[in-house]
Structure formats: structure tokens, C-alpha cells
């Protein structure tokens, strides 16, 4: 898949004729249904299929004073989009100029001008233009005048409500990683570099990898989780992770950390890029009276994690 980053009214190096439009944060099952529809339409027409998206969520620009957590990095988002068979991903650098663009200007300058689109596929809740002024009905009207066909898809629903990135974030914020996995169509994961810590886990005989997750990526609520961990070209390994403040060691000054014990792995993962998939929440983060009590609990957590993971 060709990946083209553009800014302002720049034309990408590679273009398609059929595009799926959206932010696609998390690439959940609703997003994937939309992208696969665009791919199918393009193949039937003998055209290439593209995805048009933004480098960052518009909320990070429009509401820069508020915290906003993405479900994954841009690279991970594009990897999942590529897995659906997309030929071209056009990533538009979202800035204040793009945020202030009217719906009419977006269709004429971006869809028709920069992308040279002939057909676009959007979700039922798609919005565009300054302040999200345009929706699917507006898009259909403006696009028709520009010679672009629009296909609007109904929502994919679970439990009687549309699947959305907002619902995924809500599930993660309450520790419901299994519900998040249902909405995503796979487990939620984060990826980060293993950094050196204080070596406490190694001294206790339970080495942990301190994973530095990029700023702005959503983590589940604090607690202990059964996980799968991957690094390098190795297959996944069962793991237990702790998200939190390490209250037993009074490390609140470090902020929220992600520590992963990879079962059966060598302890020298420093510098490796570790992918952590969250399978189930095991318990809250607790303060223990001493390290012996902590070790006993971690050993119990490992047994529980293996039971959840079936390995």
C-alpha cells in the first residue's frame, strides 16, 4: 500500500478513484466494514481503492486545551487499513486551516482537486467541514455537483448501539478490555520501547519490562491484566501487566506506568519494541505490606492469566 502524507491543498503522489473517508481511530469492526466495502467497490470497477484520513484526530487541533487519547498510533492504524486490501492511504496533516475549511471547499479542493475522487464511501455519522457542519446528506449534494458518487453505510451495531471509537474508549476507561475487543474485532493493544527501570522485579525474581507508551495513546484503566506480548519476530508469549502508580513502592511521582512480566522470557528486553495485547482484567492495583506478599500475589496473577489465555 502506498502511504502519502499531504498538507494543505497538496496533491498526493499516488491517487485512487474510490476512497473510504474517515479518521478510523482504532479501526474497529464498523471501520473495517466501511473500508472493505470501498475495496469491493473499487475491485468491481477495476479501480484502485484509497483511504483518506488525518494524521491526528481533529479534536487535538480544534480542542487543543483538552486531553484526547487515540486508540493507536498512525503507523498501526495504517497497518490495519492495509490489511483490508487498500492500495493507497492518503494522510492529510490536520491543521487549523483544514479545520476552518467549509464543506464546499473540502469537496472542491480536497475530494475533487487533490484526490481526483470519483466515488467515496462514508459512515452514517461522517462529518466534514468547519465545525463538522457537513454530514452525509450535505456530502451527497455537494459531491453530485462535483461528479462524485457517495455511498453512505448504515452503522454496525452491537447490543443495539452503533460501534464507535467512543464506545471503545469508554470500555477501556472502565477496564472492560473484553468488551473493547468485541467492538474492535481483536484485542486492544499498545506498542512501546522497553526502558530501564529500578530493577525491583529482577531482584524479586519476577523481571518486568517497563514499556514506554507514546504520549496520547489510550491505556485501559489502572489494574492488573492478563496479556499477550510480542517482540521482534517471535511469536506471542503469555504475560501479566500492571498499569498504575506502583503504590507498594511509593512511585506515584512517576505517573502511570505500564510494567509487563513476560512469562518464560529472558529478562533482557531493554530497547526492544514490545506489543502488549490486553486479554482480561484480573484485579485492581493494590498496595502490599511487603514484597513477599507482592510476590505471592503476582504468582497468583500468573496462574490466573494462563487460565484466561489457555496457555
Legacy VTK file of the C-alpha trace (Angstrom):
# vtk DataFile Version 3.0
C-alpha trace
ASCII
DATASET POLYDATA
POINTS 311 float
0.000 0.000 0.000
1.302 3.420 -0.917
1.292 5.839 2.021
1.106 9.514 1.082
1.307 12.332 3.616
-0.024 15.621 2.257
-0.576 19.096 3.649
-2.851 21.979 2.671
-4.027 21.514 -0.963
-1.117 19.316 -1.971
-1.856 16.502 -4.418
-0.639 13.052 -3.294
1.938 11.186 -5.325
-0.453 8.249 -5.696
-4.226 8.516 -6.149
-7.192 6.177 -6.448
-10.696 6.572 -7.840
-12.639 5.062 -4.938
-11.989 6.283 -1.394
-13.126 5.385 2.096
-13.254 8.581 4.153
-12.765 8.752 7.904
-10.490 9.064 10.905
-10.649 5.306 11.542
-9.264 5.617 15.076
-8.824 2.057 16.335
-10.014 0.572 13.013
-12.935 -1.147 14.764
-15.375 -3.534 13.091
-17.511 -0.666 11.772
-14.481 0.980 10.188
-13.355 -2.306 8.695
-16.791 -2.934 7.164
-16.655 0.509 5.535
-13.125 0.032 4.197
-13.915 -3.441 2.877
-16.967 -2.045 1.081
-14.764 0.547 -0.616
-12.246 -2.142 -1.607
-15.015 -4.345 -3.044
-16.500 -1.424 -4.991
-13.092 -0.493 -6.417
-12.341 -4.060 -7.469
-15.717 -4.385 -9.215
-14.992 -1.198 -11.157
-11.415 -2.153 -11.965
-10.151 0.836 -9.947
-7.696 1.316 -7.141
-9.044 1.785 -3.635
-7.798 4.547 -1.379
-8.378 5.646 2.187
-8.388 9.331 3.074
-7.672 10.083 6.714
-5.891 12.542 9.033
-2.557 12.239 10.801
-4.065 13.243 14.166
-7.601 13.343 15.468
-9.214 16.727 14.656
-10.082 17.126 18.347
-6.381 17.523 19.143
-6.302 20.645 16.943
-9.800 22.039 17.418
-9.762 21.453 21.192
-6.038 21.654 21.851
-6.646 22.553 25.508
-8.329 19.196 26.187
-6.743 15.786 26.552
-7.545 13.371 23.744
-6.283 9.802 23.613
-6.006 7.936 20.332
-6.627 4.204 20.284
-3.453 3.581 18.303
-0.578 5.255 16.515
-0.810 6.381 12.898
1.522 3.584 11.767
-0.584 0.920 13.484
-3.743 2.452 12.017
-2.283 2.307 8.518
-1.068 -1.268 9.003
-4.604 -2.406 9.812
-6.039 -0.416 6.904
-3.510 -2.045 4.570
-4.588 -5.490 5.779
-8.040 -4.836 4.254
-6.537 -4.669 0.744
-6.332 -0.877 0.321
-3.983 0.329 -2.437
-3.357 3.928 -1.343
-3.595 5.689 2.015
-3.678 9.479 1.808
-2.903 11.026 5.192
-3.776 14.712 5.405
-1.872 16.719 8.022
-4.726 18.212 10.041
-4.178 21.854 10.964
-6.217 24.966 11.727
-6.531 25.823 8.023
-8.078 22.442 7.252
-10.268 22.739 10.356
-11.670 26.056 9.094
-12.410 24.805 5.568
-16.072 24.933 4.548
-17.849 21.775 3.344
-17.953 23.242 -0.175
-14.220 23.926 -0.177
-13.452 20.461 1.184
-15.305 18.776 -1.664
-13.862 21.008 -4.384
-10.286 21.356 -3.123
-9.689 18.009 -1.444
-12.021 15.356 -2.839
-12.116 16.626 -6.410
-8.943 18.685 -6.559
-6.298 16.825 -4.567
-7.698 13.290 -4.644
-9.491 13.321 -8.015
-12.071 11.011 -6.424
-14.903 9.505 -8.460
-16.660 7.586 -5.689
-16.435 7.819 -1.890
-17.741 5.584 0.891
-18.600 7.087 4.292
-20.273 6.052 7.506
-23.706 7.171 8.660
-22.156 9.638 11.137
-19.474 11.091 8.853
-18.903 14.826 9.319
-16.648 17.271 7.498
-16.011 20.966 7.073
-15.664 23.682 9.696
-17.208 22.608 12.985
-18.390 19.373 11.396
-21.025 21.367 9.512
-21.359 18.798 6.744
-22.848 15.325 7.070
-23.653 12.521 4.603
-26.647 14.372 3.108
-24.586 17.524 2.537
-21.769 15.444 1.094
-24.101 13.694 -1.334
-25.422 17.025 -2.611
-22.040 18.727 -2.997
-20.348 15.637 -4.383
-23.059 15.164 -7.003
-22.349 18.632 -8.370
-18.631 17.722 -8.492
-19.239 14.448 -10.319
-18.533 12.248 -7.305
-20.811 9.386 -6.226
-21.336 8.879 -2.488
-22.219 5.629 -0.719
-23.304 6.015 2.902
-23.242 2.878 5.042
-25.552 2.163 7.982
-23.964 1.563 11.387
-22.610 -1.778 12.529
-24.387 -2.392 15.827
-23.586 -4.364 18.957
-26.083 -4.528 21.819
-28.430 -2.232 19.938
-25.972 0.661 19.577
-23.559 1.685 16.816
-19.968 0.556 17.203
-17.767 3.632 17.641
-14.315 4.671 18.778
-16.025 6.493 21.654
-17.517 3.216 22.882
-14.104 1.542 22.665
-12.531 4.320 24.755
-15.329 4.043 27.312
-14.764 0.293 27.597
-11.033 0.796 28.115
-11.534 3.542 30.684
-13.608 1.125 32.787
-11.199 -1.788 32.306
-13.593 -3.763 30.100
-10.945 -4.931 27.662
-13.029 -7.919 26.557
-15.856 -5.578 25.521
-13.303 -3.386 23.725
-12.111 -6.488 21.862
-15.691 -7.250 20.790
-16.042 -3.748 19.338
-12.604 -3.774 17.717
-12.774 -7.289 16.326
-9.466 -8.037 18.049
-7.771 -7.272 21.357
-6.762 -3.706 22.108
-3.002 -3.368 22.016
-0.310 -0.816 22.704
3.269 -0.761 21.500
6.285 0.825 23.150
10.008 0.607 23.825
11.250 -1.239 26.894
13.212 1.130 29.121
15.380 0.501 32.137
13.587 0.742 35.458
14.745 0.372 39.023
15.333 -3.380 38.683
12.938 -4.216 41.525
11.203 -7.015 39.599
14.514 -8.661 38.718
15.621 -8.622 42.367
12.301 -10.235 43.322
12.774 -12.973 40.730
9.928 -11.643 38.570
11.563 -9.374 35.966
9.299 -6.798 34.379
9.589 -4.784 31.190
8.907 -1.080 31.674
7.125 -0.147 28.446
7.231 3.485 27.346
3.932 4.013 25.516
3.835 7.070 23.219
2.083 10.090 24.694
-1.579 10.315 23.746
-2.228 6.580 23.275
-5.134 5.153 25.286
-4.393 2.645 28.039
-7.025 0.656 29.930
-7.888 1.834 33.439
-5.257 1.089 36.114
-5.116 -2.504 37.264
-3.576 -5.891 36.543
-4.316 -7.614 33.234
-3.750 -10.928 31.503
-1.905 -10.128 28.256
-0.119 -11.483 25.242
3.273 -9.926 24.495
5.266 -9.884 21.251
8.661 -8.514 20.320
10.902 -8.871 17.301
9.920 -11.771 15.069
8.957 -14.013 17.991
5.505 -15.463 18.479
3.385 -14.088 21.297
4.067 -15.105 24.889
1.698 -15.087 27.883
2.179 -12.118 30.168
0.827 -10.234 33.154
0.910 -6.456 33.159
0.306 -3.748 35.710
-0.988 -0.317 34.754
-0.769 2.182 37.561
1.258 4.051 40.144
3.158 1.177 41.887
1.735 2.045 45.341
3.780 -0.627 47.158
6.940 1.273 46.185
5.528 4.818 46.575
6.283 5.619 42.944
3.368 7.996 42.418
5.792 10.657 41.221
6.480 8.619 38.090
2.881 8.856 36.949
1.013 5.962 35.350
3.360 3.223 34.155
2.965 0.007 32.158
5.002 -2.894 33.519
4.882 -6.280 31.825
6.104 -9.630 33.117
6.543 -11.916 30.118
6.259 -15.469 31.388
9.105 -17.723 30.395
11.008 -14.891 28.676
14.561 -13.782 29.215
14.774 -10.572 31.272
16.998 -8.608 28.847
14.322 -6.935 26.729
15.845 -3.468 27.121
15.497 -1.475 23.927
13.058 -3.916 22.349
9.733 -2.733 20.967
7.084 -4.676 22.880
3.498 -5.123 21.717
1.058 -5.779 24.552
-2.435 -7.145 23.841
-4.927 -6.908 26.707
-6.979 -10.083 27.170
-8.750 -9.635 30.529
-8.656 -7.529 33.685
-7.631 -9.623 36.689
-7.831 -7.190 39.599
-7.284 -3.662 40.891
-3.813 -2.341 41.603
-3.120 -2.893 45.317
-0.674 -1.742 47.968
1.038 -4.653 49.733
2.520 -4.721 53.207
5.814 -6.170 51.993
7.480 -7.598 48.895
6.797 -11.207 49.939
3.077 -10.534 49.835
3.510 -8.832 46.463
5.403 -11.816 45.012
2.719 -14.253 46.188
0.036 -12.139 44.532
1.960 -11.867 41.254
2.404 -15.651 41.229
-1.366 -15.994 41.667
-1.864 -13.452 38.877
0.310 -15.532 36.540
-1.782 -18.630 37.223
-4.964 -16.648 36.572
-3.518 -15.171 33.378
-2.531 -18.566 31.998
-6.044 -19.788 32.724
-7.552 -16.848 30.822
-5.134 -17.220 27.917
-5.385 -21.005 27.800
-1.625 -21.449 27.787
LINES 1 312
311 0 1 2 3 4 5 6 7 8 9 10 11 12 13 14 15 16 17 18 19 20 21 22 23 24 25 26 27 28 29 30 31 32 33 34 35 36 37 38 39 40 41 42 43 44 45 46 47 48 49 50 51 52 53 54 55 56 57 58 59 60 61 62 63 64 65 66 67 68 69 70 71 72 73 74 75 76 77 78 79 80 81 82 83 84 85 86 87 88 89 90 91 92 93 94 95 96 97 98 99 100 101 102 103 104 105 106 107 108 109 110 111 112 113 114 115 116 117 118 119 120 121 122 123 124 125 126 127 128 129 130 131 132 133 134 135 136 137 138 139 140 141 142 143 144 145 146 147 148 149 150 151 152 153 154 155 156 157 158 159 160 161 162 163 164 165 166 167 168 169 170 171 172 173 174 175 176 177 178 179 180 181 182 183 184 185 186 187 188 189 190 191 192 193 194 195 196 197 198 199 200 201 202 203 204 205 206 207 208 209 210 211 212 213 214 215 216 217 218 219 220 221 222 223 224 225 226 227 228 229 230 231 232 233 234 235 236 237 238 239 240 241 242 243 244 245 246 247 248 249 250 251 252 253 254 255 256 257 258 259 260 261 262 263 264 265 266 267 268 269 270 271 272 273 274 275 276 277 278 279 280 281 282 283 284 285 286 287 288 289 290 291 292 293 294 295 296 297 298 299 300 301 302 303 304 305 306 307 308 309 310
